[in-house]
Amino acid sequence: MDEASEIRVKVGLDWGDEKHVYRLRMVGSSTVEKGEIEQKPEALQEWLNRLRERAGGGRVAIALEHSRGALLYALLEYEFVVIYPINPKALSRYREAFYPSGGKDDPRDADLALDYLEKHPERIRVWKPESSEVRSLRLLTQQRRQLVDLRTELTNRLTCNLKNYFPQALGWAGPLKEDTACEFLERWPSLSELQKTGTGKIRRFFRGRGAHAEKLEAKLIEIPKAVPLTRDTAILSAGSLLTRSLVKQVRPLNQSILEYERRIAEVFEDHGDHDIFDSLPGCGPALGPRLLCLLGEDRDRYSSAEEVQTVSGIAPLIVASGKVRVVHWRWACPKFQRQAVHEFAAHSRHWCSWAQAFYKMQISRGKDHHMAVRALAFKWLRIIFVCWRDHAPYDDERYMESLKANNSPLLAYL
């Protein structure tokens, strides 16, 4: 017997911060039961145990928005529960079909989730949980990116602040996200403090951090001759204080990012698909785990490369009506995953000759940089899908041979 024939109870569940709202129908009954569950693990467990008894050895189908990760993974612990995750955008459009105002309402959404499950089950794929390793990688890579974005925000503020009173530091300190620059600005947050320091001490500081000898000597010549942008004590005092404050936030972030990168590398290296994604040219330790999370482990999840291209957001959206056909950017997609594929395609140009040739060909056809990179990403996803499906690492020599055998137009750009 398949899962559908074993289902005895169908539930539409809407997640809430304080309470979960549900609508329930026993198979064969016309009555819809209404209820609420407190946002407590104990309350959820008690409710599920009652459903187990009512199912009488059968299974319980629960439909909910798949963006509710915490609730979804809590339900996975119960073997009698079959989860049907609904795309939030699909449920939103379904809501608009019946309620044109589009206003969100928890009881109404629970009704709609149950209705969607009963009338359109073929449009919802039963949820198959990923392994803990893939879930860990997904969370770790997303959190690492958030920390990197936070560091970028802080260094941008630091750059703006230094331009107001100490612009020379932007050239002398080096990249502001690095620890050397942070230590430099902690010691010398203003030009006057730096010029009071002896040349020997400054030389030792940079030499101890691997500074290039010629560039270092050039700095040592420039520092005594430098003229302050302003002598306003109010600006200098406030600017120095803000510089020190921002630097004290950047340095701990650097340590946290390194810890995340070490943990990501450990989980990624131990994964069975590591060799597939590690073989991609230019993928590196940051993008390899992100691409693995895009495809996951379930080989039944995607039946074709076109599905991966669409889910990732790389495939454009085509709208056709009558004689009008419009191709535009796909907004409804996981932005973090699309960014990973886009970044990988851009990096691959520096490590893969045919990728650079493909990029040049797109530019020659009048596409701008990002359009050319998206076209390259579209092509890469077809290759990655085949490698993933066949459990085979990417072989650049083999691909180049296939291009020559098919007399590919790319050969003219190599």
N, C-alpha and C positions, 0 to 999 in steps of 0.2 A: 504493500500500500504506500502511496505517496503522501507527502506532508499534507496536501490539501484535503485528502479524504479523511485524515485523522483529526482535523480541526473540529472542535466542539463549541468553542467560544470565540467570538470576534469582538475586538475592542479598539476604539479610537481613543487615543490618549494625547492630551495637550499638557505640555510641561509648564509649570509656574514657579515663581520664586518662593511662594509660601505654600501653595497647594497645587496638586495635579488634578485636572478635570478629566473624567472619562465617560464614554458612552459604550454600553455593552449590549450585545445581543447573542443569545444562545442560538446555535444552529437549529433551524426548524421552527423557531419562535418568531412572532411578529412584534414582540414587545422589546422596546429599547429601554434599558435601565440606565439611570443617571447617578453619578456620584462624584465624590472628591476624595483625594488621598493627601494627607499631610506631607509636607516636604521633609520627611524623616525616614532614614533607612528602615527603622523598625516598622513604621506604618506601611511602607511599600512591601516589605517582606510579609506582613500579616495579610495584606490584600492579595498578594500572589498566592499565598498558601490557600486562601479561600477559593481562588480561581482553579487551583489544582484539584481541589475536591469536586468542584462543580463540573470540571471537564471529565471526571470519571475515568481517568486513564488515557484520555485523548489529549489533544494539544490546544493551546490558546494562541490565537493570532492577534498580535498587537501592532497597530499602525500608528506611527508618530513621525514627526519631522526628524530627518537624519542629522540635523545640526545639533540636536540635544545629546551630545556625546556622553555626558556623565550618566544620564538616565539610560541611554542605550546600552552602555557597558554594564550597568547594574542589572539590566534585564537578561544579559547574556549568561549570567550565573545560573539561570533556571532552565533546565534541559527541556521542559515541556512547553516553553515559550518559543513561538516562531515570530521573528521580528520583520515587519515590513516598513522600512524607512522611506518616507515620502520626501521628495525634493521640496524645500521650503517655497521655491518659486512656483512649482507646480501646484502646491496647495493654495498659494496666494492667488493664482489665476483661477483655480477652481472656486475659491471664495468669491471672486469678482463676478463669476458667471451667475451666481445666485444672489449675491449682495453687491450691486454696482458701486455702493459707497466704498467698498473695500476695507471697511473698518475692522480691525482685529478684535475678536472677542473669544475668550478661552472656551466657554461652553459651546459656542458655535463652531469653533475650530475642531473640537472633539467630535461633534456631529459630522462635520465634513470629512474628518479622517476616517471615521467608520464607514461613511457613505462611499468614499473613494476606495476603501479596501473591498467593500462588497460588490461595487459595480465595475471597478477597473483593476482587478487583481493582476491582470496580465501586464499592466504598466508599472508594477512595482516588483523589484527583484528582492527575493528573500535575502536578508542580511547574513553574510558569512563573516565571522569575526577574523580580523588579522591576528597574527601572532603577537605576543608581547614585545618581541624585538622590533617589529615594524611600527607598532604603536609608540614604542619608546623613541625610535628614530624620528617619527613624525613630530612628536612633542618637543624633542630636544632640538631638532633643526629649526622649528618655528620659534622656540624660545631664544635660541642663539641669534636668530635674525632680528628679533625684537631688541635684544641687547645691543646688537651692532647698530640698529637704527637709532637707539637712544644715545649711543656714543657719538654717532654722526651729528645728532641734534646738538649735543654739548660742544663738540669741536667747532661746529658752525657758529655757535654763540661765542665761543672763545676767539675765533677768527675775527668776528665783528668787533668784539671788545678791544682786541689788540690793535686793530686798524685805527681806533679812536685815539690811542695815546702811545703805542709802542709797536709800530708796524714793522720795524727791523727784525723783531723776534720771529716773524713768520718765515724769514729766510735763514736766520741763524739757528733756531731751535730744531728745525726739521719737521716732518709730518706730526701734526698735533695729537694724533691718536696714539703715537708711540710713547713708551715710557721715558725715553731720553728727552723728548720735548717736554713732557710733564715735569721731570726732575729739573730741567733747565728753568722752567717758568716758576717752579716752587722756590728755587734759590734766588732767581733774579726776575721778579715780575715787572720790573721797570728798567729803562735804560740807565737811569742815574745809579741804581744799585749795581748794575752790571759794570758800569764804568769805574766804580769805586773798587772793584775787585782786581787783583793783580793778574797780569797776563799768564803767569805760570800756573795759577790755580785754575784759570779757564781752560788752559791747554791740557792740564791733567784730567779735568772733567771730561772733555771730549775724547781724549786718547783712551781713557778707561772704558769708553763705550764704542770703541772701534771706528772713530771718525777718520775720514780720508785725510791724509797728511796735507796735501796741497790745498784742499778746500778749507781745512782748519786754519792754516797760516793766513789765508785770505780773510777769514773771519777776524782773526786777531789783529789784522791791520785795519779792518773797517771799524771795529768796535770803538777804539779811542777817538776816531774822527767823526763818529755819528753825531747828528744834531737831533735833539728831541723834537717831536712833532708839536708838542705844547709844553708850556711851563706852568700851566694852571694847576695849582696844588690840589684843588677839588677834584679835577678830572683824573690826575695822577693817583691820588689816594683811593678814590672809588674804583678806578680801573684796576689797580694792583690787587685790591681786595677781591674783586670779582674774578680776576684771573686765578688767584689762589683757590678760590671756592670751586670754580669749574674744574680745575686740574685735580682737586681732591675727589671729584666725582668720576673723572675719566679713568684714573689709575685702578680703582677697584673693579670697574667694568672690564678693563683689560684682563685682569685675573679671572673674572667670572667667565669671560668669553673663552679663555684658554682652557678652563675646566670643562666647559661644554664641548669644546673641540676634542679634548682627550676622551671624554665619555662617548661622543658620537663615533670617533674612530674605533673604539673598542667594540661597540655594538655592531658597527658596519663590517668590521673585519671578521667577526664571528658568524655573520649571516651567510646562508647558503648561496645567495645570489651575488655575493660580493664581487666575484671575479668578472661577472657580466658587466657591471656598472663601472668597476675599476678599470676595465679595458678600454673604455671610451676615451678618445684623445681629448685632453684638456679638461676632463671632468673634475679631477682633483678631489681632495678630502671633504670639501664643502658641498659640491654639487652631486657627487655620486650618491650619497645617502638620500638626498632630496629626490633624485630621479627614481631611486628604488621605492621610495614612499609613493610616488606617483603611480607606478604600476602595481605595487604590492606583490603578494605571493600567489594569489588565487589565479591560476591560468584560465579559469572559466569566466573570470570577470569581464575580460574584453575578447570579443570574437574577431576583431580586426584592428588594424592600425588606425583606421578612420575613427573608431570609437575613442582611442587614446588621444588622437589629434583634437577631437571635439571636446572631450572631458577636460583636457588640459587648457583649453582656450586658445590654442595656437591656430586651429582651423578657423577661417573667417566665417561669418554668418551670411548666408545668401537668402535674400528676400525676393521672391518672384511673384508678380501679379500681372496677368495679361502680358503686355509687351514690355513691361518694366522689370528689370532685373538689377538689384542693388546688392553689392558686396560691401560689408562693413565690419568693424571691430566687434568681437564677441565680448559683451560685458558680463554676462552671467556665467562665471567660471571661477574656480579656485585661484585667486590672484597669486598666491605664494607658489603654487605649482607652475603656473604659466611663467612666472618670473624665473624659476629654476631652469626651465627648458630654454627660455630666451637667453639667459646668461651662459648656459652651456654651449649653445650654438655660437654665440659670440666668441667664447674662449676657444672653441674647436678650430677656428680659422687659423690660429697661431700654431696648432699642433698637427693639423691634417691638411695635406696639399689639395685634395679634391674639395674640401669644405671652403678653403680660400678661393679656389677656382669658381665654385658655385656662387659664392658671394660676389666675386668680380662680374660674373655673368649677369646677376640680378642688377647690379649697379649700372652696367652697360645698357640695360634695358630701361633705364630711367627711374629705378626705384631708389628711395633714400636709404640711409643706413639701417634704420629699424625695420623697414619693410623687407629689406634684403635678409636681415638676420631672422625675421619671422619665417620667411620662405625657406631658409636653411634649416630652421628648427622643425618645420613641417616635414622636410625630407629626412632629417635625423630620426624623427619619431617612427617613421616606417622601418628604418634600420634597427632601432632599439627594440621595437616590438618583436621583430623576427628573432633577434638574439634572445630576448626574454622568453618568448614562446618556446624556443628550441633549447633553452638552457645552455647557450653557447656564447662565449666571449666574442667581442667584436674583433675581426681580423682585417686590418687595413690593406694588407697586400692582396688578400682575396677580393676585396671590394674593388681595388684598382684594376685587377685583372678583369673583373666583370665589366667595368667601364670601357676598357679597351676592346673586349670581345664584342660589346654592343655598339662600338664606335660612338660613344657618348659625346654630345656637343661640349661637355666639360673639358674634353681633352684639348680643345683649342685655347683654353684659358689657363692651362697648367704651365 
